[in-house]
Amino acid sequence: MTIYGRKNFSGDLSGFVALNPQSGDIFEFCNFSQLLPRTEISDSYTGLTFRYCNMMNILLPADATIIDCNTAQIDKCSHLHPDAGLDEEVANCRHVVDTDEVYYDGELIKTFYHREDQLYSYSSSSSSSSTGV
């Protein structure tokens, strides 16, 4: 068993893969945050424990033990985060929560889209295992 502390795997999981974690390994205070929701670490890793980690947008192995970690799944809108490297979305994308339309002489001349990032799930409390989202 190896304990890995304060590692940063955000945005790129290749450093995590290079560690070749083994069953029983523990990750503490590590950042695994990824841009896209439901990013898989890998199904080939089993028996891992994550304590006090940022696991935003990570799809964890089914048998992982999660203790006091941020496991939010956040779908970010490219219109709200133009410099994040997200694929450009259509104007009336899935993040639109409201619209305001401007008419002139009965003709629609402009639509204003109000968007929000979507939070699919969130948990920061202790749990004995993860079932995925």
QUIQUIGI-V171722 format. One record per residue. N is the residue number from 1. RES is the residue in one letter. PHI is phi in degrees with one decimal (* if undefined). D_FIRST is the distance of its C-alpha to the first C-alpha in whole Angstrom. Layout:
# QUIQUIGI-V171722
n={N	N}
res={RES	RES}
phi={PHI	PHI}
d_first={D_FIRST	D_FIRST}
This chain:
# QUIQUIGI-V171722
n={1	2	3	4	5	6	7	8	9	10	11	12	13	14	15	16	17	18	19	20	21	22	23	24	25	26	27	28	29	30	31	32	33	34	35	36	37	38	39	40	41	42	43	44	45	46	47	48	49	50	51	52	53	54	55	56	57	58	59	60	61	62	63	64	65	66	67	68	69	70	71	72	73	74	75	76	77	78	79	80	81	82	83	84	85	86	87	88	89	90	91	92	93	94	95	96	97	98	99	100	101	102	103	104	105	106	107	108	109	110	111	112	113	114	115	116	117	118	119	120	121	122	123	124	125	126	127	128	129	130	131	132	133}
res={M	T	I	Y	G	R	K	N	F	S	G	D	L	S	G	F	V	A	L	N	P	Q	S	G	D	I	F	E	F	C	N	F	S	Q	L	L	P	R	T	E	I	S	D	S	Y	T	G	L	T	F	R	Y	C	N	M	M	N	I	L	L	P	A	D	A	T	I	I	D	C	N	T	A	Q	I	D	K	C	S	H	L	H	P	D	A	G	L	D	E	E	V	A	N	C	R	H	V	V	D	T	D	E	V	Y	Y	D	G	E	L	I	K	T	F	Y	H	R	E	D	Q	L	Y	S	Y	S	S	S	S	S	S	S	S	T	G	V}
phi={*	-120.3	-106.6	-105.7	-124.2	55.1	-94.4	-115.1	-111.7	-65.1	79.0	-150.5	-88.5	-63.1	-65.4	-66.1	-61.8	-62.9	-67.9	49.9	-60.7	-112.0	-53.9	97.7	-66.6	-123.6	-115.8	-123.9	55.0	-101.8	-109.4	-110.8	-50.3	-125.2	-68.5	-100.3	-63.8	60.3	-76.3	-80.8	-74.5	166.0	-80.8	-79.8	-91.3	-129.9	68.7	-90.7	-119.6	-121.7	-122.2	57.4	-105.5	-92.7	-110.5	-58.2	69.0	-100.7	-97.3	-84.0	-56.6	-57.2	-99.6	-65.4	-98.6	-116.0	-128.2	50.0	-116.6	-83.7	-117.0	-61.7	-115.7	-119.2	-94.0	-87.6	-88.5	-66.0	-72.6	-85.5	-130.5	-64.1	-101.6	-85.2	87.5	-79.9	-63.6	-66.5	-105.2	-66.8	-57.4	-95.1	-76.4	-65.8	-88.5	-70.3	-110.5	-165.2	-136.5	-123.6	-111.7	-111.4	-113.5	-134.5	53.0	78.0	-111.7	-67.4	-112.9	-159.7	-120.7	-100.8	-102.6	-104.8	-121.3	-139.2	-64.8	-103.8	-97.8	-83.1	-158.8	-153.3	-154.1	-128.6	-94.9	-69.0	-152.5	-87.7	-157.4	-105.7	-110.4	79.6	-122.9}
d_first={0	4	7	10	13	17	17	20	20	23	26	24	20	21	18	16	16	16	13	12	9	7	7	5	5	7	11	13	17	17	20	20	24	26	30	30	29	27	25	22	19	19	19	17	13	13	10	10	11	13	15	18	18	21	21	25	26	22	22	19	18	19	16	15	14	17	17	20	20	23	24	27	29	32	34	36	40	41	44	42	40	42	40	36	36	37	40	43	44	47	49	49	46	43	43	46	47	51	53	57	60	62	66	69	72	70	68	64	64	60	57	54	51	49	45	42	38	37	34	33	30	29	26	25	24	21	20	18	18	20	23	24	27}
